[in-house]
Amino acid sequence: MFDGNAAPQGNNGAVLYSSSILPQLSTSLSVAACSPRNPADQNPTTIRWIYTYKHPSPIRWIRPHVTTSNATDDSWELLVLDESGTIVDRLRASDLVDADGWVGRVYGGTFTIEVISTQQVETQICIDKVNVDSPQAEISVKAYTGDHPRTVELHHDNPYYAFRNPVAILYFQDVEGTETNCTAFALTQNVIVTNYHCISSKKQLRNAQVVFSYEFDVPTSAYLQRKVISLPVPSNKDLDYSLLQLDQPVSASFVSRINAGDPKTNESLILMQHPESHLKMIVTDGCLINKVNAVGTAVTDSDFYHLCDSLDGSSGSPVMNLQGEVVGLHHIYQYQNNVGHFFNLALK
């Protein structure tokens, strides 16, 4: 598929990298709410400022955005509470990047902000916008490599079901703050890999979450969730990959098996993915290596062409051989007018 990259114009094989075509899973709304500019106008208790927002229509979740006038003032703590009064997130100025940031999701349509301090707060704190759940989110790219879609739901009776464990859905916010998703897979027990055009900024890490076992035949209680805490090595824009460190390791059964051999033309493949924030999907029908060296990629001979269907959200999927070994990292597509269909590309 192509997840998160722009298709080239014409049929010259050029690949353009862009993060503008990830799934859009939220809508952003403007809000104007700030704590008093004059500290003397604050509440005369340790709750120096309190603000409650209620969305006018039913939604599944909401996420506020915070800005501060002083990025170094850690004399206060901001609490985010849901409608029941449960604290769902807390932060200080040092938790923000460039004096602003998104707090954690609040389920339901109501949240309350409390600014707590034992002294008057010199910093002004504002809620300037919110992200809200958007079930009708825009899905832009369906990179079908044939004349009909061939991606299917992954169920326990699929012959390749045993290869599913390392593949996970990655929820995060793009660099503009829109809620979105990609796919990722475990490279080690502590590190997953996805695409650069998915996550490349430290600012995206605070709310990034990876979920393993997000599948049809698995109860919700069995989903394995981890937070992303760092980029342990520099991400690579040209090769379009990012390594992400987890807050807790996963078991060895979730670690991918890697095939370091050279790709072979017409080799049959498996593409497991989480397109459009969907439960795990798989494509094997027509899924094979079309050409071992793709043209127009940022690094010569870095990619191979494959004919495995994908959609928005498939970025970062492992391209596997029929033994379940990873042979490539799916990341972009090309549409070639001379043949009238897409070619997907994977990093070798």
LUMBA-523882 format. One record per residue (C-alpha): residue in three letters; x, y, z. Coordinates in steps of 0.001 Angstrom, whole numbers, plus 500000, padded with zeros to 6 digits. Example, Ala and Ser with C-alpha at 12.3 -4.5 7.8 and 13.67 -1.06 7.14 Angstrom:
! residues 2
Ala512300495500507800Ser513670498940507140
***
This chain:
! residues 348
Met500000500000500000Phe501287503189500514Asp501058504514503895Gly501963508003504379Asn503727508759501176Ala502785510648498090Ala502568508846494787Pro504675510235491948Gln503287511961488903Gly503704510180485608Asn505383506818485207Asn509036507642485694Gly509243505657488901Ala510115508574491175Val509116508162494801Leu508152511151496879Tyr508206510948500678Ser505483512751502579Ser503645512199505848Ser500456513754504503Ile498598510536503659Leu498366508732506972Pro494900507794508221Gln493142510780509773Leu491458509375512876Ser490524512638514581Thr489077516087514053Ser490677519137515646Leu488485521848517211Ser489545525258518509Val489119526076522193Ala489943529300524039Ala490516528722527759Cys493411530157529766Ser494303530488533407Pro494360534061534808Arg497185536283533581Asn497398537894536994Pro498376535332539662Ala496358537299542195Asp493202536325540276Gln493800532608540813Asn491703530463543121Pro492726530851546790Thr493367527100547130Thr495953524687545793Ile493669524251542760Arg494871527473541155Trp492775527083538009Ile490026524698536987Tyr488422524334533583Thr485811521855532316Tyr484992521163528672Lys481991519171527469His481634518234523828Pro478169519077522442Ser477616515659520867Pro478439512064521915Ile482008510986521099Arg484191508090522184Trp487175510165523318Ile488713513617523445Arg492295514893523849Pro493152518471524922His496193520456523806Val498099522521526389Thr500306525575525945Thr502273527461528589Ser503888530887528733Asn506933529592530626Ala508451526276529609Thr510771526123532627Asp508317526804535454Asp507763523476537213Ser506074524978540262Trp502712523618539110Glu501188520311538061Leu498334519926535608Leu495812517152536194Val493465515879533490Leu490287514235534803Asp487512512401533000Glu483792512854533625Ser483890510574536685Gly486715512581538264Thr489369509936537612Ile492820511331536827Val493817510138533348Asp496985512215532894Arg499230514622534759Leu502067516778533546Arg504440519604534340Ala506073522142532068Ser509097519853531703Asp506842517178530178Leu506048519482527265Val508194520123524200Asp508512523748523043Ala506047524783525786Asp503123522871524320Gly501855519349523963Trp498903516960523787Val497768515196526933Gly496472511638527104Arg493115510563525688Val490062511095527843Tyr487315508573527091Gly483927510191526798Gly483269513769525735Thr484044515649528951Phe487320516532530650Thr488399518782533494Ile491764520508533816Glu493091521364537274Val496286523349537800Ile497672522432541226Ser500269524429543133Thr501079525373546726Gln501927528871545546Gln500637531374543038Val501504530303539501Glu503310532904537424Thr502816530927534188Gln499679531209532082Ile498348527825530975Cys495918527503528066Ile493817524883526329Asp493761526079522723Lys492339523061520884Val491080519515521268Asn491222516396519154Val488019514370519073Asp487265510896517826Ser486258510989514165Pro484668507715512975Gln484318509147509472Ala488026509889509233Glu489447510318505789Ile491171507291504275Ser493068508460501230Val495075505701499613Lys494080502171498702Ala497111500777496939Tyr495646497721495255Thr498160496031493020Gly495562494152490984Asp492037494761489724His490346494061493082Pro491260494188496810Arg492897491020498140Thr493509491843501788Val491449489687504176Glu490842489458507906Leu493324487283509805His491585484465511664His492925481427513512Asp492173479107510589Asn494552481003508277Pro497610478835507453Tyr499922481735508377Tyr498209482646511644Ala501231481402513625Phe503330484279512251Arg501107487000513697Asn502709487729517092Pro505387490291516140Val502946492456514151Ala501335495289516115Ile499207498365515590Leu500895501649516429Tyr498678504538517558Phe500210508007517658Gln499820511607516558Asp501441512846513381Val503725515888513476Glu500674518159513167Gly498884516451516063Thr496276514481514102Glu495472511055515551Thr496607508316513198Asn498063504815513029Cys500717502764511336Thr501807499150511660Ala504992498051513431Phe506759494821514346Ala509042493739517156Leu512708493665516213Thr513796492705519743Gln511931492293523019Asn512424496016523700Val512431497609520247Ile509900497824517430Val510416499134513914Thr508103501258511777Asn508495503969509130Tyr510136507363509502His507085508968507942Cys505058507541510826Ile507150508581513833Ser510363510584513647Ser510005513268516339Lys510464513033520096Lys507362515183520401Gln505291512288519034Leu506445509847521687Arg504420511043524662Asn501147509585523392Ala502486506809521163Gln501153503366522041Val501686499968520474Val499185497109520793Phe500072493495520067Ser497475490710519601Tyr494952493203518195Glu493170490424516334Phe489759488946515573Asp490158485735517545Val491661487356520640Pro489591488839523505Thr490172492483524358Ser491592491473527728Ala494449489679525952Tyr495666492704523999Leu499274493454524912Gln499856497202525210Arg503142499058525510Lys504134502711525503Val506885504115523333Ile509515505942525381Ser512411506808523071Leu514076506677519684Pro517126504593520650Val518999505360517410Pro518531508226514931Ser515645507651512536Asn516513507524508841Lys514440509627506446Asp516097508310503268Leu515514504679504200Asp512212505589505882Tyr512607503683509146Ser512408504453512854Leu513273502224515783Leu511140502764518888Gln511972501607522396Leu509153500183524533Asp508564500957528190Gln508421497225528979Pro509785494248527044Val507562491744525298Ser508150488023525510Ala510532486325523089Ser507552484827521226Phe506763488320519887Val510181488915518338Ser510428488699514544Arg512599486237512733Ile514703488044510136Asn515851486659506795Ala519012488498505810Gly519230486904502369Asp518735488762499120Pro515139489053497824Lys514283486966494782Thr512003487923491920Asn508608486141492073Glu509242484992495655Ser505882484506497393Leu505198486838500300Ile502909487526503256Leu501928491049504293Met500351491359507752Gln499081494824508553His496702497064510486Pro495216499239507737Glu492813502048508649Ser493253501232512404His491684497847511652Leu492156494554513441Lys494944492504511903Met494664491844508169Ile496696489652505824Val497297489420502105Thr498855486451500318Asp496835486336497088Gly499055487803494358Cys501560488843497024Leu505081488394495641Ile508291490214494816Asn507887491874491443Lys511397493239491047Val514333493082493424Asn515608496625492764Ala513076499457492764Val513864502633490832Gly513607506175492138Thr514108505357495803Ala516098507680498030Val518984505224498360Thr520062503221495309Asp518867499619495419Ser517440500047498913Asp513969498734498015Phe512225495956496163Tyr508836496079494440His506100493852495827Leu502533493147494742Cys500843492952498152Asp497787495158498629Ser497855497832501308Leu495871500775502662Asp496448503818504827Gly497799502468508111Ser499776499610506540Ser503013501611506709Gly505588499812508818Ser504272496319508098Pro506716493425507913Val506958491804504496Met507467488108505250Asn508320485012503242Leu506176481901503538Gln508297480723506484Gly507292483809508471Glu510713485452508215Val510850489191507623Val512454490069504288Gly511464493745504076Leu509834496769505698His506811497944503702His506703501705503400Ile505625503339500127Tyr503974502879496759Gln504322503972493179Tyr501488504328490718Gln502753503677487216Asn500536504979484454Asn502040502755481797Val500675499641483526Gly497710501282485254His498212500017488811Phe500237500381491984Phe503539498839492895Asn504312498699496600Leu507852499057497884Ala509645497502500838Leu513010498341502333Lys515288495336502049
***
